[in-house]
Amino acid sequence: MEHNKNLTKDIENNLKNILKQKLESVTVIKGKWGIGKTHFIKNFLDKLLIEDEYKFEYVYVSLFNNIKTEKE
């Protein structure tokens, strides 16, 4: 359990550093279905938007079940 908390804090710190750079960028959070990626990012971004230090706009895109492959 402690490992998960540390990992979450590491991810939060990395995302904060990306946002502080104020660059237009794309960030992907990849993981198995059901581990809480959507829950994490929505709560994380909502919390940051409340803080005065962070002012940004974001677009959330879910690719769940939308990946198609073409066979030749």
Predicted model as a PDB file, atoms N, CA, C, CB and O in Angstrom, pLDDT in the B-factor column:
MODEL        1                                                                  
ATOM      1  N   MET A   1       0.825  -1.201   0.000  1.00 61.00           N  
ATOM      2  CA  MET A   1       0.000   0.000   0.000  1.00 61.00           C  
ATOM      3  C   MET A   1       0.862   1.256   0.000  1.00 61.00           C  
ATOM      4  CB  MET A   1      -0.935   0.003   1.207  1.00 61.00           C  
ATOM      5  O   MET A   1       0.552   2.217  -0.704  1.00 61.00           O  
ATOM      6  N   GLU A   2       1.925   1.260   0.768  1.00 70.00           N  
ATOM      7  CA  GLU A   2       2.818   2.422   0.825  1.00 70.00           C  
ATOM      8  C   GLU A   2       3.470   2.664  -0.539  1.00 70.00           C  
ATOM      9  CB  GLU A   2       3.904   2.221   1.909  1.00 70.00           C  
ATOM     10  O   GLU A   2       3.666   3.811  -0.940  1.00 70.00           O  
ATOM     11  N   HIS A   3       3.801   1.591  -1.243  1.00 69.00           N  
ATOM     12  CA  HIS A   3       4.391   1.709  -2.575  1.00 69.00           C  
ATOM     13  C   HIS A   3       3.439   2.441  -3.524  1.00 69.00           C  
ATOM     14  CB  HIS A   3       4.736   0.314  -3.136  1.00 69.00           C  
ATOM     15  O   HIS A   3       3.874   3.285  -4.308  1.00 69.00           O  
ATOM     16  N   ASN A   4       2.134   2.121  -3.455  1.00 77.00           N  
ATOM     17  CA  ASN A   4       1.144   2.779  -4.308  1.00 77.00           C  
ATOM     18  C   ASN A   4       1.036   4.264  -4.002  1.00 77.00           C  
ATOM     19  CB  ASN A   4      -0.215   2.120  -4.143  1.00 77.00           C  
ATOM     20  O   ASN A   4       0.906   5.074  -4.921  1.00 77.00           O  
ATOM     21  N   LYS A   5       1.088   4.636  -2.730  1.00 82.00           N  
ATOM     22  CA  LYS A   5       1.027   6.050  -2.353  1.00 82.00           C  
ATOM     23  C   LYS A   5       2.247   6.800  -2.886  1.00 82.00           C  
ATOM     24  CB  LYS A   5       0.937   6.198  -0.820  1.00 82.00           C  
ATOM     25  O   LYS A   5       2.124   7.915  -3.392  1.00 82.00           O  
ATOM     26  N   ASN A   6       3.417   6.184  -2.770  1.00 86.00           N  
ATOM     27  CA  ASN A   6       4.630   6.814  -3.277  1.00 86.00           C  
ATOM     28  C   ASN A   6       4.585   6.954  -4.793  1.00 86.00           C  
ATOM     29  CB  ASN A   6       5.859   6.011  -2.862  1.00 86.00           C  
ATOM     30  O   ASN A   6       4.997   7.979  -5.338  1.00 86.00           O  
ATOM     31  N   LEU A   7       4.088   5.931  -5.472  1.00 86.00           N  
ATOM     32  CA  LEU A   7       3.973   5.967  -6.925  1.00 86.00           C  
ATOM     33  C   LEU A   7       3.001   7.058  -7.354  1.00 86.00           C  
ATOM     34  CB  LEU A   7       3.520   4.604  -7.466  1.00 86.00           C  
ATOM     35  O   LEU A   7       3.266   7.791  -8.307  1.00 86.00           O  
ATOM     36  N   THR A   8       1.881   7.164  -6.655  1.00 89.00           N  
ATOM     37  CA  THR A   8       0.898   8.201  -6.962  1.00 89.00           C  
ATOM     38  C   THR A   8       1.515   9.584  -6.789  1.00 89.00           C  
ATOM     39  CB  THR A   8      -0.346   8.054  -6.066  1.00 89.00           C  
ATOM     40  O   THR A   8       1.318  10.459  -7.632  1.00 89.00           O  
ATOM     41  N   LYS A   9       2.251   9.788  -5.714  1.00 91.00           N  
ATOM     42  CA  LYS A   9       2.901  11.089  -5.475  1.00 91.00           C  
ATOM     43  C   LYS A   9       3.927  11.387  -6.563  1.00 91.00           C  
ATOM     44  CB  LYS A   9       3.583  11.113  -4.085  1.00 91.00           C  
ATOM     45  O   LYS A   9       4.037  12.529  -7.007  1.00 91.00           O  
ATOM     46  N   ASP A  10       4.675  10.380  -6.996  1.00 92.00           N  
ATOM     47  CA  ASP A  10       5.649  10.565  -8.078  1.00 92.00           C  
ATOM     48  C   ASP A  10       4.947  10.992  -9.364  1.00 92.00           C  
ATOM     49  CB  ASP A  10       6.450   9.267  -8.315  1.00 92.00           C  
ATOM     50  O   ASP A  10       5.406  11.902 -10.054  1.00 92.00           O  
ATOM     51  N   ILE A  11       3.847  10.341  -9.679  1.00 91.00           N  
ATOM     52  CA  ILE A  11       3.093  10.687 -10.888  1.00 91.00           C  
ATOM     53  C   ILE A  11       2.547  12.109 -10.774  1.00 91.00           C  
ATOM     54  CB  ILE A  11       1.935   9.681 -11.122  1.00 91.00           C  
ATOM     55  O   ILE A  11       2.630  12.884 -11.727  1.00 91.00           O  
ATOM     56  N   GLU A  12       1.991  12.451  -9.617  1.00 92.00           N  
ATOM     57  CA  GLU A  12       1.469  13.808  -9.405  1.00 92.00           C  
ATOM     58  C   GLU A  12       2.573  14.844  -9.566  1.00 92.00           C  
ATOM     59  CB  GLU A  12       0.832  13.931  -8.009  1.00 92.00           C  
ATOM     60  O   GLU A  12       2.364  15.869 -10.216  1.00 92.00           O  
ATOM     61  N   ASN A  13       3.737  14.596  -8.989  1.00 92.00           N  
ATOM     62  CA  ASN A  13       4.846  15.546  -9.101  1.00 92.00           C  
ATOM     63  C   ASN A  13       5.317  15.698 -10.543  1.00 92.00           C  
ATOM     64  CB  ASN A  13       6.011  15.103  -8.222  1.00 92.00           C  
ATOM     65  O   ASN A  13       5.618  16.808 -10.981  1.00 92.00           O  
ATOM     66  N   ASN A  14       5.383  14.595 -11.285  1.00 91.00           N  
ATOM     67  CA  ASN A  14       5.777  14.667 -12.694  1.00 91.00           C  
ATOM     68  C   ASN A  14       4.765  15.472 -13.506  1.00 91.00           C  
ATOM     69  CB  ASN A  14       5.919  13.255 -13.282  1.00 91.00           C  
ATOM     70  O   ASN A  14       5.153  16.286 -14.344  1.00 91.00           O  
ATOM     71  N   LEU A  15       3.478  15.253 -13.267  1.00 90.00           N  
ATOM     72  CA  LEU A  15       2.449  16.004 -13.982  1.00 90.00           C  
ATOM     73  C   LEU A  15       2.492  17.490 -13.622  1.00 90.00           C  
ATOM     74  CB  LEU A  15       1.065  15.429 -13.673  1.00 90.00           C  
ATOM     75  O   LEU A  15       2.307  18.342 -14.491  1.00 90.00           O  
ATOM     76  N   LYS A  16       2.731  17.802 -12.363  1.00 89.00           N  
ATOM     77  CA  LYS A  16       2.849  19.206 -11.951  1.00 89.00           C  
ATOM     78  C   LYS A  16       4.030  19.878 -12.651  1.00 89.00           C  
ATOM     79  CB  LYS A  16       3.010  19.307 -10.419  1.00 89.00           C  
ATOM     80  O   LYS A  16       3.930  21.026 -13.084  1.00 89.00           O  
ATOM     81  N   ASN A  17       5.132  19.169 -12.757  1.00 88.00           N  
ATOM     82  CA  ASN A  17       6.302  19.733 -13.449  1.00 88.00           C  
ATOM     83  C   ASN A  17       5.992  19.997 -14.921  1.00 88.00           C  
ATOM     84  CB  ASN A  17       7.511  18.782 -13.328  1.00 88.00           C  
ATOM     85  O   ASN A  17       6.421  21.012 -15.471  1.00 88.00           O  
ATOM     86  N   ILE A  18       5.266  19.110 -15.550  1.00 86.00           N  
ATOM     87  CA  ILE A  18       4.865  19.319 -16.946  1.00 86.00           C  
ATOM     88  C   ILE A  18       3.999  20.579 -17.056  1.00 86.00           C  
ATOM     89  CB  ILE A  18       4.095  18.076 -17.491  1.00 86.00           C  
ATOM     90  O   ILE A  18       4.205  21.401 -17.949  1.00 86.00           O  
ATOM     91  N   LEU A  19       3.046  20.724 -16.161  1.00 85.00           N  
ATOM     92  CA  LEU A  19       2.136  21.871 -16.204  1.00 85.00           C  
ATOM     93  C   LEU A  19       2.860  23.183 -15.913  1.00 85.00           C  
ATOM     94  CB  LEU A  19       1.001  21.676 -15.207  1.00 85.00           C  
ATOM     95  O   LEU A  19       2.519  24.212 -16.496  1.00 85.00           O  
ATOM     96  N   LYS A  20       3.838  23.166 -15.034  1.00 84.00           N  
ATOM     97  CA  LYS A  20       4.584  24.383 -14.703  1.00 84.00           C  
ATOM     98  C   LYS A  20       5.381  24.907 -15.890  1.00 84.00           C  
ATOM     99  CB  LYS A  20       5.520  24.122 -13.534  1.00 84.00           C  
ATOM    100  O   LYS A  20       5.680  26.099 -15.959  1.00 84.00           O  
ATOM    101  N   GLN A  21       5.725  24.028 -16.819  1.00 85.00           N  
ATOM    102  CA  GLN A  21       6.481  24.446 -17.998  1.00 85.00           C  
ATOM    103  C   GLN A  21       5.619  25.236 -18.974  1.00 85.00           C  
ATOM    104  CB  GLN A  21       7.071  23.234 -18.698  1.00 85.00           C  
ATOM    105  O   GLN A  21       6.144  25.908 -19.862  1.00 85.00           O  
ATOM    106  N   LYS A  22       4.309  25.162 -18.817  1.00 80.00           N  
ATOM    107  CA  LYS A  22       3.351  25.909 -19.636  1.00 80.00           C  
ATOM    108  C   LYS A  22       3.562  25.687 -21.134  1.00 80.00           C  
ATOM    109  CB  LYS A  22       3.451  27.388 -19.323  1.00 80.00           C  
ATOM    110  O   LYS A  22       3.435  26.615 -21.933  1.00 80.00           O  
ATOM    111  N   LEU A  23       3.877  24.476 -21.492  1.00 81.00           N  
ATOM    112  CA  LEU A  23       4.024  24.104 -22.893  1.00 81.00           C  
ATOM    113  C   LEU A  23       2.778  23.352 -23.330  1.00 81.00           C  
ATOM    114  CB  LEU A  23       5.300  23.243 -23.119  1.00 81.00           C  
ATOM    115  O   LEU A  23       2.140  22.669 -22.529  1.00 81.00           O  
ATOM    116  N   GLU A  24       2.439  23.481 -24.594  1.00 83.00           N  
ATOM    117  CA  GLU A  24       1.360  22.653 -25.119  1.00 83.00           C  
ATOM    118  C   GLU A  24       1.924  21.253 -25.280  1.00 83.00           C  
ATOM    119  CB  GLU A  24       0.792  23.214 -26.482  1.00 83.00           C  
ATOM    120  O   GLU A  24       2.940  21.059 -25.947  1.00 83.00           O  
ATOM    121  N   SER A  25       1.273  20.290 -24.676  1.00 82.00           N  
ATOM    122  CA  SER A  25       1.816  18.937 -24.712  1.00 82.00           C  
ATOM    123  C   SER A  25       0.695  17.914 -24.582  1.00 82.00           C  
ATOM    124  CB  SER A  25       2.855  18.739 -23.596  1.00 82.00           C  
ATOM    125  O   SER A  25      -0.453  18.242 -24.280  1.00 82.00           O  
ATOM    126  N   VAL A  26       1.067  16.684 -24.817  1.00 85.00           N  
ATOM    127  CA  VAL A  26       0.155  15.556 -24.670  1.00 85.00           C  
ATOM    128  C   VAL A  26       0.750  14.620 -23.629  1.00 85.00           C  
ATOM    129  CB  VAL A  26      -0.082  14.817 -26.037  1.00 85.00           C  
ATOM    130  O   VAL A  26       1.943  14.316 -23.663  1.00 85.00           O  
ATOM    131  N   THR A  27      -0.079  14.172 -22.715  1.00 85.00           N  
ATOM    132  CA  THR A  27       0.358  13.222 -21.695  1.00 85.00           C  
ATOM    133  C   THR A  27      -0.576  12.016 -21.747  1.00 85.00           C  
ATOM    134  CB  THR A  27       0.366  13.877 -20.263  1.00 85.00           C  
ATOM    135  O   THR A  27      -1.796  12.167 -21.809  1.00 85.00           O  
ATOM    136  N   VAL A  28      -0.004  10.846 -21.722  1.00 85.00           N  
ATOM    137  CA  VAL A  28      -0.776   9.615 -21.762  1.00 85.00           C  
ATOM    138  C   VAL A  28      -0.593   8.878 -20.443  1.00 85.00           C  
ATOM    139  CB  VAL A  28      -0.350   8.725 -22.961  1.00 85.00           C  
ATOM    140  O   VAL A  28       0.525   8.713 -19.953  1.00 85.00           O  
ATOM    141  N   ILE A  29      -1.695   8.447 -19.888  1.00 86.00           N  
ATOM    142  CA  ILE A  29      -1.637   7.596 -18.703  1.00 86.00           C  
ATOM    143  C   ILE A  29      -2.116   6.221 -19.156  1.00 86.00           C  
ATOM    144  CB  ILE A  29      -2.519   8.171 -17.499  1.00 86.00           C  
ATOM    145  O   ILE A  29      -3.272   6.037 -19.539  1.00 86.00           O  
ATOM    146  N   LYS A  30      -1.214   5.286 -19.102  1.00 84.00           N  
ATOM    147  CA  LYS A  30      -1.485   3.956 -19.636  1.00 84.00           C  
ATOM    148  C   LYS A  30      -1.495   2.935 -18.498  1.00 84.00           C  
ATOM    149  CB  LYS A  30      -0.434   3.570 -20.707  1.00 84.00           C  
ATOM    150  O   LYS A  30      -0.648   2.977 -17.606  1.00 84.00           O  
ATOM    151  N   GLY A  31      -2.438   2.042 -18.540  1.00 86.00           N  
ATOM    152  CA  GLY A  31      -2.507   0.987 -17.545  1.00 86.00           C  
ATOM    153  C   GLY A  31      -3.656   0.058 -17.855  1.00 86.00           C  
ATOM    154  O   GLY A  31      -4.463   0.322 -18.746  1.00 86.00           O  
ATOM    155  N   LYS A  32      -3.724  -1.011 -17.127  1.00 87.00           N  
ATOM    156  CA  LYS A  32      -4.784  -1.998 -17.337  1.00 87.00           C  
ATOM    157  C   LYS A  32      -6.145  -1.392 -17.014  1.00 87.00           C  
ATOM    158  CB  LYS A  32      -4.538  -3.253 -16.472  1.00 87.00           C  
ATOM    159  O   LYS A  32      -6.264  -0.453 -16.227  1.00 87.00           O  
ATOM    160  N   TRP A  33      -7.166  -1.961 -17.648  1.00 85.00           N  
ATOM    161  CA  TRP A  33      -8.532  -1.524 -17.420  1.00 85.00           C  
ATOM    162  C   TRP A  33      -8.888  -1.710 -15.947  1.00 85.00           C  
ATOM    163  CB  TRP A  33      -9.516  -2.301 -18.326  1.00 85.00           C  
ATOM    164  O   TRP A  33      -8.600  -2.746 -15.348  1.00 85.00           O  
ATOM    165  N   GLY A  34      -9.523  -0.680 -15.374  1.00 88.00           N  
ATOM    166  CA  GLY A  34     -10.056  -0.800 -14.019  1.00 88.00           C  
ATOM    167  C   GLY A  34      -9.109  -0.444 -12.894  1.00 88.00           C  
ATOM    168  O   GLY A  34      -9.462  -0.628 -11.729  1.00 88.00           O  
ATOM    169  N   ILE A  35      -7.902   0.065 -13.196  1.00 88.00           N  
ATOM    170  CA  ILE A  35      -6.972   0.377 -12.111  1.00 88.00           C  
ATOM    171  C   ILE A  35      -7.149   1.785 -11.551  1.00 88.00           C  
ATOM    172  CB  ILE A  35      -5.559   0.208 -12.593  1.00 88.00           C  
ATOM    173  O   ILE A  35      -6.522   2.136 -10.552  1.00 88.00           O  
ATOM    174  N   GLY A  36      -8.009   2.604 -12.195  1.00 90.00           N  
ATOM    175  CA  GLY A  36      -8.299   3.925 -11.642  1.00 90.00           C  
ATOM    176  C   GLY A  36      -7.645   5.085 -12.373  1.00 90.00           C  
ATOM    177  O   GLY A  36      -7.472   6.153 -11.785  1.00 90.00           O  
ATOM    178  N   LYS A  37      -7.279   4.912 -13.625  1.00 89.00           N  
ATOM    179  CA  LYS A  37      -6.637   5.989 -14.386  1.00 89.00           C  
ATOM    180  C   LYS A  37      -7.556   7.200 -14.514  1.00 89.00           C  
ATOM    181  CB  LYS A  37      -6.231   5.490 -15.778  1.00 89.00           C  
ATOM    182  O   LYS A  37      -7.147   8.332 -14.252  1.00 89.00           O  
ATOM    183  N   THR A  38      -8.794   6.955 -14.917  1.00 88.00           N  
ATOM    184  CA  THR A  38      -9.749   8.052 -15.094  1.00 88.00           C  
ATOM    185  C   THR A  38     -10.029   8.735 -13.767  1.00 88.00           C  
ATOM    186  CB  THR A  38     -11.060   7.537 -15.710  1.00 88.00           C  
ATOM    187  O   THR A  38     -10.021   9.964 -13.691  1.00 88.00           O  
ATOM    188  N   HIS A  39     -10.271   7.973 -12.743  1.00 91.00           N  
ATOM    189  CA  HIS A  39     -10.526   8.521 -11.409  1.00 91.00           C  
ATOM    190  C   HIS A  39      -9.347   9.382 -10.955  1.00 91.00           C  
ATOM    191  CB  HIS A  39     -10.785   7.384 -10.392  1.00 91.00           C  
ATOM    192  O   HIS A  39      -9.536  10.493 -10.460  1.00 91.00           O  
ATOM    193  N   PHE A  40      -8.145   8.866 -11.126  1.00 92.00           N  
ATOM    194  CA  PHE A  40      -6.952   9.591 -10.706  1.00 92.00           C  
ATOM    195  C   PHE A  40      -6.831  10.926 -11.427  1.00 92.00           C  
ATOM    196  CB  PHE A  40      -5.709   8.750 -10.955  1.00 92.00           C  
ATOM    197  O   PHE A  40      -6.691  11.964 -10.780  1.00 92.00           O  
ATOM    198  N   ILE A  41      -6.882  10.916 -12.767  1.00 90.00           N  
ATOM    199  CA  ILE A  41      -6.599  12.139 -13.511  1.00 90.00           C  
ATOM    200  C   ILE A  41      -7.692  13.179 -13.322  1.00 90.00           C  
ATOM    201  CB  ILE A  41      -6.434  11.828 -14.985  1.00 90.00           C  
ATOM    202  O   ILE A  41      -7.393  14.370 -13.232  1.00 90.00           O  
ATOM    203  N   LYS A  42      -8.933  12.764 -13.261  1.00 88.00           N  
ATOM    204  CA  LYS A  42     -10.013  13.734 -13.052  1.00 88.00           C  
ATOM    205  C   LYS A  42      -9.912  14.387 -11.678  1.00 88.00           C  
ATOM    206  CB  LYS A  42     -11.379  13.055 -13.208  1.00 88.00           C  
ATOM    207  O   LYS A  42     -10.068  15.602 -11.560  1.00 88.00           O  
ATOM    208  N   ASN A  43      -9.655  13.601 -10.649  1.00 91.00           N  
ATOM    209  CA  ASN A  43      -9.498  14.167  -9.300  1.00 91.00           C  
ATOM    210  C   ASN A  43      -8.257  15.042  -9.205  1.00 91.00           C  
ATOM    211  CB  ASN A  43      -9.423  13.049  -8.257  1.00 91.00           C  
ATOM    212  O   ASN A  43      -8.288  16.104  -8.584  1.00 91.00           O  
ATOM    213  N   PHE A  44      -7.175  14.601  -9.814  1.00 90.00           N  
ATOM    214  CA  PHE A  44      -5.923  15.353  -9.798  1.00 90.00           C  
ATOM    215  C   PHE A  44      -6.100  16.716 -10.466  1.00 90.00           C  
ATOM    216  CB  PHE A  44      -4.812  14.558 -10.500  1.00 90.00           C  
ATOM    217  O   PHE A  44      -5.703  17.737  -9.904  1.00 90.00           O  
ATOM    218  N   LEU A  45      -6.686  16.739 -11.649  1.00 87.00           N  
ATOM    219  CA  LEU A  45      -6.861  18.000 -12.365  1.00 87.00           C  
ATOM    220  C   LEU A  45      -7.857  18.918 -11.664  1.00 87.00           C  
ATOM    221  CB  LEU A  45      -7.320  17.734 -13.789  1.00 87.00           C  
ATOM    222  O   LEU A  45      -7.633  20.126 -11.594  1.00 87.00           O  
ATOM    223  N   ASP A  46      -8.941  18.371 -11.148  1.00 86.00           N  
ATOM    224  CA  ASP A  46      -9.908  19.188 -10.408  1.00 86.00           C  
ATOM    225  C   ASP A  46      -9.256  19.837  -9.190  1.00 86.00           C  
ATOM    226  CB  ASP A  46     -11.110  18.333  -9.970  1.00 86.00           C  
ATOM    227  O   ASP A  46      -9.506  21.006  -8.896  1.00 86.00           O  
ATOM    228  N   LYS A  47      -8.431  19.087  -8.491  1.00 87.00           N  
ATOM    229  CA  LYS A  47      -7.744  19.611  -7.305  1.00 87.00           C  
ATOM    230  C   LYS A  47      -6.780  20.734  -7.700  1.00 87.00           C  
ATOM    231  CB  LYS A  47      -6.979  18.478  -6.574  1.00 87.00           C  
ATOM    232  O   LYS A  47      -6.703  21.753  -7.014  1.00 87.00           O  
ATOM    233  N   LEU A  48      -6.054  20.552  -8.790  1.00 85.00           N  
ATOM    234  CA  LEU A  48      -5.104  21.575  -9.223  1.00 85.00           C  
ATOM    235  C   LEU A  48      -5.784  22.854  -9.663  1.00 85.00           C  
ATOM    236  CB  LEU A  48      -4.257  21.048 -10.344  1.00 85.00           C  
ATOM    237  O   LEU A  48      -5.269  23.945  -9.420  1.00 85.00           O  
ATOM    238  N   LEU A  49      -6.926  22.735 -10.303  1.00 82.00           N  
ATOM    239  CA  LEU A  49      -7.628  23.927 -10.780  1.00 82.00           C  
ATOM    240  C   LEU A  49      -8.140  24.782  -9.622  1.00 82.00           C  
ATOM    241  CB  LEU A  49      -8.791  23.525 -11.683  1.00 82.00           C  
ATOM    242  O   LEU A  49      -8.406  25.970  -9.807  1.00 82.00           O  
ATOM    243  N   ILE A  50      -8.279  24.202  -8.442  1.00 85.00           N  
ATOM    244  CA  ILE A  50      -8.689  24.956  -7.258  1.00 85.00           C  
ATOM    245  C   ILE A  50      -7.524  25.784  -6.717  1.00 85.00           C  
ATOM    246  CB  ILE A  50      -9.219  24.004  -6.168  1.00 85.00           C  
ATOM    247  O   ILE A  50      -7.725  26.868  -6.170  1.00 85.00           O  
ATOM    248  N   GLU A  51      -6.301  25.264  -6.874  1.00 77.00           N  
ATOM    249  CA  GLU A  51      -5.112  25.952  -6.382  1.00 77.00           C  
ATOM    250  C   GLU A  51      -4.798  27.149  -7.275  1.00 77.00           C  
ATOM    251  CB  GLU A  51      -3.903  24.986  -6.323  1.00 77.00           C  
ATOM    252  O   GLU A  51      -4.910  27.063  -8.498  1.00 77.00           O  
ATOM    253  N   ASP A  52      -4.406  28.267  -6.660  1.00 67.00           N  
ATOM    254  CA  ASP A  52      -4.101  29.479  -7.416  1.00 67.00           C  
ATOM    255  C   ASP A  52      -2.877  29.335  -8.304  1.00 67.00           C  
ATOM    256  CB  ASP A  52      -3.898  30.626  -6.475  1.00 67.00           C  
ATOM    257  O   ASP A  52      -2.756  30.041  -9.305  1.00 67.00           O  
ATOM    258  N   GLU A  53      -1.979  28.443  -7.962  1.00 72.00           N  
ATOM    259  CA  GLU A  53      -0.722  28.299  -8.684  1.00 72.00           C  
ATOM    260  C   GLU A  53      -0.918  27.739 -10.092  1.00 72.00           C  
ATOM    261  CB  GLU A  53       0.215  27.405  -7.905  1.00 72.00           C  
ATOM    262  O   GLU A  53      -0.095  27.976 -10.976  1.00 72.00           O  
ATOM    263  N   TYR A  54      -1.997  27.002 -10.299  1.00 74.00           N  
ATOM    264  CA  TYR A  54      -2.199  26.315 -11.569  1.00 74.00           C  
ATOM    265  C   TYR A  54      -3.429  26.862 -12.280  1.00 74.00           C  
ATOM    266  CB  TYR A  54      -2.338  24.802 -11.349  1.00 74.00           C  
ATOM    267  O   TYR A  54      -4.548  26.759 -11.779  1.00 74.00           O  
ATOM    268  N   LYS A  55      -3.205  27.443 -13.453  1.00 76.00           N  
ATOM    269  CA  LYS A  55      -4.299  27.905 -14.309  1.00 76.00           C  
ATOM    270  C   LYS A  55      -4.051  27.330 -15.693  1.00 76.00           C  
ATOM    271  CB  LYS A  55      -4.395  29.483 -14.346  1.00 76.00           C  
ATOM    272  O   LYS A  55      -3.070  27.683 -16.348  1.00 76.00           O  
ATOM    273  N   PHE A  56      -4.923  26.461 -16.136  1.00 76.00           N  
ATOM    274  CA  PHE A  56      -4.739  25.812 -17.424  1.00 76.00           C  
ATOM    275  C   PHE A  56      -6.072  25.273 -17.912  1.00 76.00           C  
ATOM    276  CB  PHE A  56      -3.695  24.682 -17.331  1.00 76.00           C  
ATOM    277  O   PHE A  56      -7.033  25.155 -17.153  1.00 76.00           O  
ATOM    278  N   GLU A  57      -6.104  24.954 -19.176  1.00 79.00           N  
ATOM    279  CA  GLU A  57      -7.244  24.273 -19.769  1.00 79.00           C  
ATOM    280  C   GLU A  57      -6.767  22.897 -20.206  1.00 79.00           C  
ATOM    281  CB  GLU A  57      -7.848  25.086 -20.972  1.00 79.00           C  
ATOM    282  O   GLU A  57      -5.594  22.713 -20.531  1.00 79.00           O  
ATOM    283  N   TYR A  58      -7.670  21.944 -20.214  1.00 79.00           N  
ATOM    284  CA  TYR A  58      -7.273  20.617 -20.661  1.00 79.00           C  
ATOM    285  C   TYR A  58      -8.397  19.954 -21.442  1.00 79.00           C  
ATOM    286  CB  TYR A  58      -6.872  19.747 -19.470  1.00 79.00           C  
ATOM    287  O   TYR A  58      -9.570  20.306 -21.314  1.00 79.00           O  
ATOM    288  N   VAL A  59      -8.009  19.004 -22.238  1.00 81.00           N  
ATOM    289  CA  VAL A  59      -8.946  18.183 -22.977  1.00 81.00           C  
ATOM    290  C   VAL A  59      -8.708  16.743 -22.545  1.00 81.00           C  
ATOM    291  CB  VAL A  59      -8.780  18.363 -24.531  1.00 81.00           C  
ATOM    292  O   VAL A  59      -7.575  16.261 -22.574  1.00 81.00           O  
ATOM    293  N   TYR A  60      -9.756  16.069 -22.153  1.00 79.00           N  
ATOM    294  CA  TYR A  60      -9.669  14.675 -21.730  1.00 79.00           C  
ATOM    295  C   TYR A  60     -10.218  13.806 -22.854  1.00 79.00           C  
ATOM    296  CB  TYR A  60     -10.450  14.432 -20.392  1.00 79.00           C  
ATOM    297  O   TYR A  60     -11.338  14.019 -23.319  1.00 79.00           O  
ATOM    298  N   VAL A  61      -9.443  12.843 -23.284  1.00 80.00           N  
ATOM    299  CA  VAL A  61      -9.858  11.926 -24.342  1.00 80.00           C  
ATOM    300  C   VAL A  61      -9.706  10.503 -23.833  1.00 80.00           C  
ATOM    301  CB  VAL A  61      -9.026  12.145 -25.644  1.00 80.00           C  
ATOM    302  O   VAL A  61      -8.639  10.114 -23.358  1.00 80.00           O  
ATOM    303  N   SER A  62     -10.762   9.743 -23.933  1.00 78.00           N  
ATOM    304  CA  SER A  62     -10.702   8.332 -23.578  1.00 78.00           C  
ATOM    305  C   SER A  62     -10.675   7.516 -24.859  1.00 78.00           C  
ATOM    306  CB  SER A  62     -11.904   7.922 -22.676  1.00 78.00           C  
ATOM    307  O   SER A  62     -11.509   7.703 -25.745  1.00 78.00           O  
ATOM    308  N   LEU A  63      -9.727   6.624 -24.946  1.00 74.00           N  
ATOM    309  CA  LEU A  63      -9.631   5.763 -26.113  1.00 74.00           C  
ATOM    310  C   LEU A  63     -10.180   4.376 -25.822  1.00 74.00           C  
ATOM    311  CB  LEU A  63      -8.190   5.666 -26.579  1.00 74.00           C  
ATOM    312  O   LEU A  63      -9.922   3.428 -26.565  1.00 74.00           O  
ATOM    313  N   PHE A  64     -10.935   4.262 -24.745  1.00 70.00           N  
ATOM    314  CA  PHE A  64     -11.494   2.975 -24.369  1.00 70.00           C  
ATOM    315  C   PHE A  64     -12.323   2.411 -25.507  1.00 70.00           C  
ATOM    316  CB  PHE A  64     -12.340   3.100 -23.101  1.00 70.00           C  
ATOM    317  O   PHE A  64     -13.299   3.019 -25.948  1.00 70.00           O  
ATOM    318  N   ASN A  65     -11.927   1.265 -25.965  1.00 64.00           N  
ATOM    319  CA  ASN A  65     -12.656   0.519 -26.984  1.00 64.00           C  
ATOM    320  C   ASN A  65     -12.742   1.255 -28.321  1.00 64.00           C  
ATOM    321  CB  ASN A  65     -14.041   0.214 -26.491  1.00 64.00           C  
ATOM    322  O   ASN A  65     -13.596   0.931 -29.146  1.00 64.00           O  
ATOM    323  N   ASN A  66     -11.872   2.237 -28.546  1.00 58.00           N  
ATOM    324  CA  ASN A  66     -11.894   2.989 -29.793  1.00 58.00           C  
ATOM    325  C   ASN A  66     -10.665   2.767 -30.644  1.00 58.00           C  
ATOM    326  CB  ASN A  66     -12.036   4.439 -29.506  1.00 58.00           C  
ATOM    327  O   ASN A  66     -10.492   3.436 -31.663  1.00 58.00           O  
ATOM    328  N   ILE A  67      -9.821   1.855 -30.256  1.00 56.00           N  
ATOM    329  CA  ILE A  67      -8.615   1.598 -31.020  1.00 56.00           C  
ATOM    330  C   ILE A  67      -8.935   0.566 -32.090  1.00 56.00           C  
ATOM    331  CB  ILE A  67      -7.458   1.115 -30.102  1.00 56.00           C  
ATOM    332  O   ILE A  67      -9.396  -0.537 -31.798  1.00 56.00           O  
ATOM    333  N   LYS A  68      -8.683   0.947 -33.326  1.00 55.00           N  
ATOM    334  CA  LYS A  68      -8.961   0.048 -34.449  1.00 55.00           C  
ATOM    335  C   LYS A  68      -7.648  -0.253 -35.159  1.00 55.00           C  
ATOM    336  CB  LYS A  68     -10.004   0.674 -35.441  1.00 55.00           C  
ATOM    337  O   LYS A  68      -6.774   0.606 -35.275  1.00 55.00           O  
ATOM    338  N   THR A  69      -7.533  -1.442 -35.611  1.00 54.00           N  
ATOM    339  CA  THR A  69      -6.384  -1.819 -36.414  1.00 54.00           C  
ATOM    340  C   THR A  69      -6.877  -2.255 -37.769  1.00 54.00           C  
ATOM    341  CB  THR A  69      -5.559  -2.935 -35.737  1.00 54.00           C  
ATOM    342  O   THR A  69      -7.948  -2.848 -37.897  1.00 54.00           O  
ATOM    343  N   GLU A  70      -6.090  -1.959 -38.777  1.00 59.00           N  
ATOM    344  CA  GLU A  70      -6.448  -2.348 -40.140  1.00 59.00           C  
ATOM    345  C   GLU A  70      -5.514  -3.429 -40.598  1.00 59.00           C  
ATOM    346  CB  GLU A  70      -6.402  -1.147 -41.106  1.00 59.00           C  
ATOM    347  O   GLU A  70      -4.303  -3.341 -40.396  1.00 59.00           O  
ATOM    348  N   LYS A  71      -6.061  -4.441 -41.207  1.00 55.00           N  
ATOM    349  CA  LYS A  71      -5.260  -5.518 -41.768  1.00 55.00           C  
ATOM    350  C   LYS A  71      -5.235  -5.340 -43.276  1.00 55.00           C  
ATOM    351  CB  LYS A  71      -5.822  -6.921 -41.370  1.00 55.00           C  
ATOM    352  O   LYS A  71      -6.259  -5.077 -43.906  1.00 55.00           O  
ATOM    353  N   GLU A  72      -4.043  -5.490 -43.841  1.00 48.00           N  
ATOM    354  CA  GLU A  72      -3.915  -5.351 -45.300  1.00 48.00           C  
ATOM    355  C   GLU A  72      -4.123  -6.682 -45.964  1.00 48.00           C  
ATOM    356  CB  GLU A  72      -2.544  -4.779 -45.687  1.00 48.00           C  
ATOM    357  O   GLU A  72      -4.056  -6.778 -47.190  1.00 48.00           O  
TER     358      GLU A  72                                                      
ENDMDL                                                                          
END                                                                             
